Amino acid sequence: MHWAHRERKERYLVMLYRAEGEGELLPATAEGENVWMPLAEFCAAEGKSPAMDEYLSCFLGDTGELFAEYDDGGTDTLVRQQLFGTNS
């Protein structure tokens, strides 16, 4: 994930990681409780974070990188970059 601030010319790279299997969950936060659920159920779930479907495309191998510009007024739509060497 690559974020670029329009006015301050700051850039941030965020590394996403994937975990598989069931294990100990992180404790609940102000955003809510953490739960394990099947992928199909997660994809159909309501109330996911904004742009979660774009993030998920990276985990599923459909997208190689995400990019967005932002400022104090908000964030642009995330742009999906295909994986290097693919034609999809």
Secondary structure, 3 states (H helix, E strand, C coil): CEEEECCCCCEEECCCCCCCCCCCCCCCECCECCCCCCHHHHHHCCCCCCCHHHHHHHHCCCCCEEEEEEECCEECCCEEECCCCCCC
